[in-house]
Amino acid sequence: MKHLYRTTILRAFLSFLFLALSDGRLVAKENNVKHDQSLHKAQTSDSYAPMLINNVFNYYGNNGDGSFNKSSTSNEGFEFPKGSNYGTTVFEDGLVWTTFQRDTLKCGGSTYNHGLQPGRILTNGTATSLPVADDPAKKEYRVYRVRPDIKPTANADSVALENTVLASSEVPYIVRFERSTTVEQLRQQYWDDWNEWPASEGAPFTDVNHDGVYEPAVDIPGFPGADQTEWMVMNDLNQALTINLYGSTPIGLEVQRTIWAYNASGALGNTIFIQYKLINKSGVRLDTMYVAQWADPDLGYAGDDYVGCDTMLDLGFCYNGETSDANYADLGLAPPSVGFNLLQGPIVPSASTVSAMFDGHRIYGYKNLPMTAFNWVLKSGFNDSDPLLRDLRGTSQWYNFMRGLHRDTGGRLLNPITGLPTTYIFSGDPVTRSGWNDGKWVDGTFLTPADRRMALCSGPFTMSPGDTQEIIVAAIAAQGTDRLQSVSQLKSYDKVIQQIFDGFFRGIPPAVTANVSAAGNNAVVFLSANAVHRNIASIAASLKKYDGTTVAAFQLYDDGAHNDGQAGDETFAGSTIIPQQSEGLYADFFVHYANGDTITWGHVSNNITTAQPLKLISQQVVSDNLNQDGIANPGENVRYTFSVMNGS
């Protein structure tokens, strides 16, 4: 069920009464039910596990599902910022694919229904025999979840420390939905997943002693360097599930999914990485194949969204179509923006001098396909509505969508600004209002903000028997000062994430905090950088104005003498004294890594204000729910507004 706006029964009644008494006008809201297609979920033994190491709280399932919270009343996912309850940005997401197998068009993956079941394909198919899957109910096909700081130990002090970490960083967030969760249960599950990590089946790990074998007592499970990792293996050999998706029969694909994130600030702190490995175990060739990162984004209230894409960044995104969003306004926040970046598309043959990213390194003679189409769906069906679930027509509709064509006719879409055919819907810039943006359809019809879906598509490519394709996506959220500044911040984060990815995660920026104190007419700016597990040798910082002018440059230290904790604890810190500035500053880091790389990380900390002191300009009670006298009385639910100003 879609959560369209946040309220309590009492508040809803009072609001209704207030509106009715004031001017008799009521604004109709979209009903609180997701498209009825989503109610037809097949009953399986699927399991879900949360990702919550950074500023995002989200669930992923071993059926291909993402951003779906099956334990909440709204089912909304991708909570951002973490802990905001009704500050959710995505209802559901997943990877979808279409392909021709023996000249028959098929569709698989995961949207509102899921064409995948847990488990491996044990026996590959051949030209004359079908592949065979393992029992999906086996415990070994659960969602595995690890973090490097929670590992099996017999030391009582270490156990106590792990309990403390989980009690503060996980339990308060999870018990909102899984009420029986305890510290001991979480710790034991982390230990079990560490000991039973399925490295031999393809799950990534850090091979500490370089012997090629996963050893729980020596090695570190999870994506190397990540602060939290999930891994699961799935297949599409359950015909009941694939028909329940879009009417197709199984293909014979095994899907391994790795999800990881970092406990960091800035771009990394708002990003979850998702890697799909598609393995063709059907025994036959798959032709003209496409993949799509699909999402049903709901920024708070679901009925006021716009979507768009940036073809230069391979980014599809959602932003609020109205100045304010009901859910986020209740939280006192501007509407955020959420997006998906196709970091690594499928590989196809290319010139010998060209290289593609695959399995953590470059291979020559291939190239990665970019986002080749961006398409959308408007709930309630303006020209294009959701592909039909449980209907073979949905397969052909997805095939058209993935090629950037009209859902039913397969006709080309015209950019109303240029008048030229395009496969990229809403490829303009909503911030500068240039190009084709959501709000205008191909025939000039005005589109009001509403409940959207979106799909980043890539193809075509082929898969021979035994071939593996690797798709990597970054799910990113950003919070700006208003709805459009959130889009700008999202694109800024996206560029950082792409930089990190292009370097194969060899260099990860540290988590940065900034503190400012007054010193007469000057300001002391103190920067602290948590570089644990980042393999950083040294850090130099620069403070800059937003026009790029450098205000100060200084070194950060890990020597125990600069308020950086203990020497060698991988926490770097340093400070500088500057005149108070009448505008905000940002910090860049120049980081030298132990492997010899030197990387410049821009905007590791933003909006550093140095003008002191803060001034309270105004304050007032705007509502009090008992006698409405503008005074905070005992027992009342009171709302205040206030304005704060500083010199910048």
HUHUQUI-V173961 format. One record per residue. N is the residue number from 1. RES is the residue in one small letter. NEAR is the number of other C-alpha atoms within 10 Angstrom. D_LAST is the distance of its C-alpha to the last C-alpha in Angstrom with 2 decimals. Layout:
BEGIN
N,RES,NEAR,D_LAST + N,RES,NEAR,D_LAST
END
This chain:
BEGIN
1,m,18,43.62 + 2,k,18,40.29 + 3,h,23,37.68 + 4,l,25,36.29 + 5,y,20,34.25 + 6,r,18,33.50 + 7,t,14,35.25 + 8,t,9,37.89 + 9,i,8,41.25 + 10,l,10,40.49 + 11,r,12,37.14 + 12,a,12,38.85 + 13,f,12,41.63 + 14,l,13,39.41 + 15,s,14,37.32 + 16,f,16,40.61 + 17,l,12,41.98 + 18,f,12,38.92 + 19,l,14,38.92 + 20,a,12,42.67 + 21,l,10,42.70 + 22,s,9,39.85 + 23,d,8,40.97 + 24,g,10,43.32 + 25,r,10,41.29 + 26,l,10,40.61 + 27,v,7,38.64 + 28,a,6,40.76 + 29,k,10,39.22 + 30,e,14,40.62 + 31,n,12,43.05 + 32,n,14,42.11 + 33,v,13,44.49 + 34,k,19,43.83 + 35,h,13,46.25 + 36,d,9,49.68 + 37,q,14,50.27 + 38,s,14,48.07 + 39,l,12,50.44 + 40,h,13,53.23 + 41,k,13,52.20 + 42,a,13,55.12 + 43,q,7,55.95 + 44,t,12,55.68 + 45,s,13,55.05 + 46,d,18,51.55 + 47,s,15,49.03 + 48,y,19,45.25 + 49,a,17,42.82 + 50,p,19,39.06 + 51,m,22,36.40 + 52,l,23,33.56 + 53,i,23,32.50 + 54,n,22,28.90 + 55,n,24,26.55 + 56,v,25,29.38 + 57,f,26,32.52 + 58,n,24,35.38 + 59,y,22,39.18 + 60,y,25,41.62 + 61,g,24,45.40 + 62,n,29,48.44 + 63,n,28,49.44 + 64,g,28,46.67 + 65,d,25,44.40 + 66,g,25,40.64 + 67,s,27,37.84 + 68,f,23,40.49 + 69,n,25,40.44 + 70,k,15,44.07 + 71,s,15,43.56 + 72,s,15,41.03 + 73,t,11,42.15 + 74,s,19,40.05 + 75,n,18,40.69 + 76,e,32,37.13 + 77,g,28,35.77 + 78,f,31,32.83 + 79,e,26,30.82 + 80,f,28,27.10 + 81,p,21,25.28 + 82,k,19,28.26 + 83,g,17,29.42 + 84,s,15,28.06 + 85,n,18,31.71 + 86,y,25,31.41 + 87,g,27,28.48 + 88,t,31,30.95 + 89,t,28,30.69 + 90,v,27,34.22 + 91,f,28,37.58 + 92,e,25,39.67 + 93,d,25,39.91 + 94,g,23,42.55 + 95,l,22,44.31 + 96,v,22,47.09 + 97,w,21,49.72 + 98,t,27,52.63 + 99,t,25,55.54 + 100,f,17,59.16 + 101,q,16,61.59 + 102,r,10,65.20 + 103,d,9,64.17 + 104,t,11,62.83 + 105,l,19,59.21 + 106,k,25,57.48 + 107,c,30,54.07 + 108,g,28,52.62 + 109,g,28,49.52 + 110,s,24,47.44 + 111,t,23,45.75 + 112,y,24,46.59 + 113,n,25,49.93 + 114,h,24,50.50 + 115,g,32,53.19 + 116,l,28,52.86 + 117,q,28,54.51 + 118,p,33,53.89 + 119,g,27,55.97 + 120,r,23,57.36 + 121,i,24,59.99 + 122,l,13,62.89 + 123,t,15,65.28 + 124,n,20,64.27 + 125,g,19,65.95 + 126,t,13,68.38 + 127,a,10,69.81 + 128,t,7,72.28 + 129,s,11,70.59 + 130,l,18,67.41 + 131,p,17,64.84 + 132,v,17,64.94 + 133,a,21,62.00 + 134,d,16,61.94 + 135,d,15,61.82 + 136,p,21,58.26 + 137,a,14,58.74 + 138,k,11,58.92 + 139,k,10,56.47 + 140,e,17,55.66 + 141,y,22,53.96 + 142,r,23,51.22 + 143,v,22,47.52 + 144,y,25,46.97 + 145,r,24,43.68 + 146,v,25,42.78 + 147,r,24,40.00 + 148,p,17,40.66 + 149,d,14,39.73 + 150,i,22,42.29 + 151,k,22,45.71 + 152,p,19,49.25 + 153,t,12,49.98 + 154,a,7,52.66 + 155,n,8,50.55 + 156,a,9,49.86 + 157,d,10,46.64 + 158,s,15,45.32 + 159,v,17,46.34 + 160,a,10,44.54 + 161,l,13,41.35 + 162,e,19,41.64 + 163,n,18,42.24 + 164,t,12,39.09 + 165,v,16,37.03 + 166,l,17,38.56 + 167,a,17,38.31 + 168,s,11,34.53 + 169,s,14,33.67 + 170,e,19,36.31 + 171,v,18,38.46 + 172,p,15,35.91 + 173,y,18,34.98 + 174,i,19,38.55 + 175,v,12,40.33 + 176,r,14,38.58 + 177,f,14,40.98 + 178,e,12,43.65 + 179,r,11,44.30 + 180,s,10,46.97 + 181,t,15,44.87 + 182,t,17,45.14 + 183,v,17,43.80 + 184,e,14,47.33 + 185,q,11,47.86 + 186,l,17,44.70 + 187,r,20,45.50 + 188,q,14,49.09 + 189,q,16,48.12 + 190,y,21,45.81 + 191,w,20,48.72 + 192,d,16,51.20 + 193,d,23,49.07 + 194,w,25,48.60 + 195,n,16,52.35 + 196,e,15,53.39 + 197,w,25,50.79 + 198,p,20,52.64 + 199,a,15,52.01 + 200,s,10,55.52 + 201,e,11,54.67 + 202,g,15,51.57 + 203,a,21,48.74 + 204,p,20,46.51 + 205,f,20,46.40 + 206,t,16,45.72 + 207,d,16,49.12 + 208,v,13,48.62 + 209,n,11,52.16 + 210,h,9,52.50 + 211,d,8,55.82 + 212,g,10,54.95 + 213,v,13,55.67 + 214,y,24,53.30 + 215,e,19,54.04 + 216,p,16,52.06 + 217,a,11,52.60 + 218,v,11,51.18 + 219,d,16,49.01 + 220,i,23,45.69 + 221,p,31,45.84 + 222,g,27,43.13 + 223,f,21,41.22 + 224,p,18,40.87 + 225,g,24,37.58 + 226,a,21,36.39 + 227,d,20,35.42 + 228,q,25,37.34 + 229,t,28,40.06 + 230,e,26,42.37 + 231,w,28,45.56 + 232,m,27,48.28 + 233,v,30,51.25 + 234,m,26,52.55 + 235,n,30,55.19 + 236,d,27,56.24 + 237,l,26,59.94 + 238,n,18,59.99 + 239,q,16,61.36 + 240,a,16,60.64 + 241,l,26,56.93 + 242,t,26,56.83 + 243,i,21,58.78 + 244,n,20,56.54 + 245,l,31,53.61 + 246,y,29,54.70 + 247,g,23,58.46 + 248,s,25,58.95 + 249,t,23,61.18 + 250,p,22,59.89 + 251,i,27,59.23 + 252,g,24,59.55 + 253,l,26,56.01 + 254,e,27,54.74 + 255,v,30,50.97 + 256,q,24,49.17 + 257,r,24,45.53 + 258,t,22,43.08 + 259,i,23,39.66 + 260,w,25,37.16 + 261,a,27,33.56 + 262,y,26,31.37 + 263,n,18,29.59 + 264,a,23,26.37 + 265,s,19,22.69 + 266,g,21,21.21 + 267,a,24,23.85 + 268,l,25,26.86 + 269,g,20,25.69 + 270,n,27,25.87 + 271,t,27,29.13 + 272,i,27,32.84 + 273,f,21,35.40 + 274,i,21,38.79 + 275,q,19,41.82 + 276,y,19,45.04 + 277,k,19,48.30 + 278,l,21,50.91 + 279,i,21,54.43 + 280,n,23,57.32 + 281,k,27,60.18 + 282,s,27,62.04 + 283,g,21,64.58 + 284,v,21,64.14 + 285,r,18,61.83 + 286,l,24,58.79 + 287,d,19,58.16 + 288,t,15,55.42 + 289,m,22,52.97 + 290,y,23,49.42 + 291,v,28,46.67 + 292,a,28,43.76 + 293,q,27,40.77 + 294,w,23,40.94 + 295,a,27,38.46 + 296,d,25,38.27 + 297,p,30,34.51 + 298,d,31,33.50 + 299,l,34,29.78 + 300,g,29,30.13 + 301,y,27,32.29 + 302,a,29,34.64 + 303,g,25,35.43 + 304,d,23,32.29 + 305,d,25,31.77 + 306,y,28,31.74 + 307,v,31,32.57 + 308,g,25,32.34 + 309,c,30,32.90 + 310,d,18,31.69 + 311,t,16,34.88 + 312,m,9,33.29 + 313,l,16,31.81 + 314,d,22,34.81 + 315,l,25,32.45 + 316,g,30,33.22 + 317,f,25,30.55 + 318,c,28,30.10 + 319,y,27,27.23 + 320,n,29,27.09 + 321,g,21,28.81 + 322,e,16,27.31 + 323,t,11,23.75 + 324,s,16,24.24 + 325,d,24,26.66 + 326,a,21,28.76 + 327,n,25,28.81 + 328,y,21,25.16 + 329,a,14,24.23 + 330,d,14,26.45 + 331,l,14,24.40 + 332,g,10,21.11 + 333,l,18,20.15 + 334,a,23,19.71 + 335,p,32,22.84 + 336,p,30,22.95 + 337,s,30,25.05 + 338,v,29,28.06 + 339,g,27,30.22 + 340,f,26,33.16 + 341,n,26,33.45 + 342,l,25,36.98 + 343,l,24,36.49 + 344,q,23,40.21 + 345,g,25,42.75 + 346,p,28,46.54 + 347,i,25,48.39 + 348,v,17,51.00 + 349,p,14,53.31 + 350,s,14,52.06 + 351,a,10,52.96 + 352,s,11,53.78 + 353,t,10,50.88 + 354,v,14,48.33 + 355,s,18,47.01 + 356,a,21,45.68 + 357,m,21,43.74 + 358,f,20,46.07 + 359,d,11,46.46 + 360,g,11,43.80 + 361,h,11,45.18 + 362,r,14,46.05 + 363,i,16,49.43 + 364,y,14,50.78 + 365,g,15,52.66 + 366,y,20,50.32 + 367,k,22,47.00 + 368,n,22,44.57 + 369,l,18,44.45 + 370,p,20,41.00 + 371,m,30,40.09 + 372,t,20,42.91 + 373,a,23,42.20 + 374,f,30,39.65 + 375,n,28,41.17 + 376,w,24,40.33 + 377,v,21,41.99 + 378,l,20,41.26 + 379,k,17,42.71 + 380,s,13,45.59 + 381,g,9,46.48 + 382,f,10,45.28 + 383,n,11,47.51 + 384,d,17,46.65 + 385,s,17,46.65 + 386,d,19,47.00 + 387,p,22,49.88 + 388,l,17,52.81 + 389,l,20,53.09 + 390,r,20,56.61 + 391,d,15,57.82 + 392,l,20,58.84 + 393,r,16,57.28 + 394,g,22,53.90 + 395,t,25,54.72 + 396,s,22,55.30 + 397,q,23,52.24 + 398,w,28,50.09 + 399,y,27,51.85 + 400,n,20,50.84 + 401,f,26,47.25 + 402,m,30,46.90 + 403,r,24,48.11 + 404,g,27,45.56 + 405,l,25,48.32 + 406,h,20,49.11 + 407,r,24,50.00 + 408,d,18,53.57 + 409,t,10,54.77 + 410,g,15,53.26 + 411,g,12,52.41 + 412,r,15,49.69 + 413,l,18,46.40 + 414,l,18,45.12 + 415,n,22,41.55 + 416,p,18,41.35 + 417,i,14,38.98 + 418,t,10,41.20 + 419,g,10,44.46 + 420,l,10,45.25 + 421,p,14,46.30 + 422,t,18,43.68 + 423,t,22,43.53 + 424,y,27,39.77 + 425,i,25,38.79 + 426,f,27,35.32 + 427,s,23,34.36 + 428,g,19,31.72 + 429,d,18,27.93 + 430,p,21,26.65 + 431,v,13,23.07 + 432,t,8,24.28 + 433,r,9,27.30 + 434,s,11,29.67 + 435,g,14,33.06 + 436,w,21,34.80 + 437,n,22,32.66 + 438,d,23,33.75 + 439,g,17,34.60 + 440,k,16,37.35 + 441,w,19,40.69 + 442,v,15,43.14 + 443,d,9,45.13 + 444,g,10,42.19 + 445,t,9,42.18 + 446,f,11,38.87 + 447,l,13,37.85 + 448,t,15,35.95 + 449,p,19,33.78 + 450,a,22,36.23 + 451,d,23,37.41 + 452,r,23,37.51 + 453,r,25,38.94 + 454,m,27,38.32 + 455,a,28,40.18 + 456,l,30,39.36 + 457,c,31,42.81 + 458,s,26,44.46 + 459,g,24,48.05 + 460,p,19,50.92 + 461,f,18,52.43 + 462,t,19,55.63 + 463,m,20,56.51 + 464,s,15,59.91 + 465,p,19,61.49 + 466,g,16,59.66 + 467,d,13,56.55 + 468,t,19,53.06 + 469,q,19,49.89 + 470,e,20,46.45 + 471,i,23,43.49 + 472,i,21,40.03 + 473,v,21,37.15 + 474,a,25,33.58 + 475,a,20,32.29 + 476,i,27,28.48 + 477,a,31,25.93 + 478,a,27,22.21 + 479,q,22,19.63 + 480,g,17,16.82 + 481,t,12,14.66 + 482,d,16,17.72 + 483,r,22,21.27 + 484,l,23,20.93 + 485,q,19,17.82 + 486,s,23,20.05 + 487,v,27,22.66 + 488,s,18,20.45 + 489,q,18,19.53 + 490,l,24,23.24 + 491,k,24,24.33 + 492,s,16,21.97 + 493,y,23,23.51 + 494,d,27,26.90 + 495,k,15,26.78 + 496,v,19,26.12 + 497,i,21,28.95 + 498,q,19,31.24 + 499,q,16,30.58 + 500,i,18,31.53 + 501,f,20,34.55 + 502,d,15,35.76 + 503,g,14,35.93 + 504,f,15,38.17 + 505,f,17,35.75 + 506,r,16,36.79 + 507,g,24,33.23 + 508,i,26,30.95 + 509,p,27,27.33 + 510,p,29,26.67 + 511,a,22,24.65 + 512,v,20,21.37 + 513,t,16,19.28 + 514,a,19,16.23 + 515,n,13,15.64 + 516,v,18,13.36 + 517,s,15,14.76 + 518,a,17,14.27 + 519,a,13,16.89 + 520,g,10,16.87 + 521,n,11,14.27 + 522,n,16,14.05 + 523,a,20,12.99 + 524,v,18,15.71 + 525,v,20,15.03 + 526,f,18,18.14 + 527,l,22,19.32 + 528,s,22,22.48 + 529,a,25,24.56 + 530,n,20,27.50 + 531,a,22,30.02 + 532,v,15,33.11 + 533,h,14,35.63 + 534,r,19,33.57 + 535,n,17,35.90 + 536,i,23,33.16 + 537,a,18,34.30 + 538,s,18,31.12 + 539,i,24,27.37 + 540,a,18,25.17 + 541,a,23,21.40 + 542,s,19,18.92 + 543,l,24,15.12 + 544,k,20,13.98 + 545,k,16,11.39 + 546,y,14,12.16 + 547,d,7,14.49 + 548,g,10,16.49 + 549,t,10,16.01 + 550,t,15,16.83 + 551,v,15,14.93 + 552,a,14,17.48 + 553,a,15,20.60 + 554,f,14,22.52 + 555,q,17,25.32 + 556,l,21,25.60 + 557,y,24,28.90 + 558,d,23,31.44 + 559,d,17,33.55 + 560,g,15,33.02 + 561,a,12,31.60 + 562,h,17,27.83 + 563,n,17,27.16 + 564,d,22,28.29 + 565,g,16,31.19 + 566,q,14,34.64 + 567,a,14,35.57 + 568,g,12,36.36 + 569,d,14,34.94 + 570,e,23,32.84 + 571,t,24,29.54 + 572,f,31,27.55 + 573,a,27,24.78 + 574,g,21,23.11 + 575,s,21,20.27 + 576,t,17,18.74 + 577,i,15,17.20 + 578,i,17,14.53 + 579,p,15,12.73 + 580,q,19,9.30 + 581,q,19,6.94 + 582,s,13,4.45 + 583,e,15,4.11 + 584,g,16,5.84 + 585,l,24,9.41 + 586,y,21,12.81 + 587,a,24,16.13 + 588,d,19,19.54 + 589,f,25,22.76 + 590,f,17,26.02 + 591,v,21,28.66 + 592,h,18,32.32 + 593,y,18,34.66 + 594,a,13,38.03 + 595,n,11,39.82 + 596,g,9,38.71 + 597,d,13,36.04 + 598,t,16,32.74 + 599,i,19,29.99 + 600,t,16,26.43 + 601,w,19,24.24 + 602,g,19,21.08 + 603,h,21,17.90 + 604,v,23,19.48 + 605,s,19,16.15 + 606,n,18,13.13 + 607,n,15,9.48 + 608,i,20,9.45 + 609,t,21,6.46 + 610,t,25,7.63 + 611,a,22,6.18 + 612,q,21,9.20 + 613,p,11,10.68 + 614,l,11,9.96 + 615,k,11,11.68 + 616,l,11,14.29 + 617,i,10,14.57 + 618,s,10,17.80 + 619,q,11,20.34 + 620,q,12,23.76 + 621,v,15,26.66 + 622,v,14,27.18 + 623,s,18,30.40 + 624,d,18,32.93 + 625,n,17,35.96 + 626,l,13,38.83 + 627,n,11,39.09 + 628,q,14,35.95 + 629,d,12,35.52 + 630,g,15,31.74 + 631,i,14,32.26 + 632,a,18,31.95 + 633,n,14,35.61 + 634,p,8,37.17 + 635,g,9,37.90 + 636,e,14,35.63 + 637,n,11,33.29 + 638,v,17,30.18 + 639,r,13,27.01 + 640,y,12,23.89 + 641,t,11,20.83 + 642,f,11,17.71 + 643,s,10,14.18 + 644,v,10,11.34 + 645,m,13,8.04 + 646,n,15,5.50 + 647,g,15,3.79 + 648,s,16,0.00
END
